[in-house]
Amino acid sequence: MNTERGTYWDFYFNYDMEQLALFIDLPAIKKLEWLEEYIDFLEEAMPPETKEIFLKFRRGEVVKTD
């Protein structure tokens, strides 16, 4: 497992300060709308096996252990 830079799933995102400032300035409703769209996209793009794990995690049925 790659734990460097918090990359448990072996990917990460880099945002510069300008991008972070733009996101911080968004109203909460816009942030929630973005999050909802992101989750909808992930659910559509995931293979069925991954989607089932994702849904179990959201329901609290899957807990990460080391």
Contacts in CASP RR format, 6 or more apart in sequence:
PFRMAT RR
TARGET T0000
AUTHOR 0000-0000-0000
METHOD contacts of the structure
MODEL  1
MNTERGTYWDFYFNYDMEQLALFIDLPAIKKLEWLEEYIDFLEEAMPPET
KEIFLKFRRGEVVKTD
1 8 0 8 1.000
2 8 0 8 1.000
2 10 0 8 1.000
5 12 0 8 1.000
6 12 0 8 1.000
15 23 0 8 1.000
23 31 0 8 1.000
26 34 0 8 1.000
42 54 0 8 1.000
43 51 0 8 1.000
43 54 0 8 1.000
46 54 0 8 1.000
53 62 0 8 1.000
56 62 0 8 1.000
END
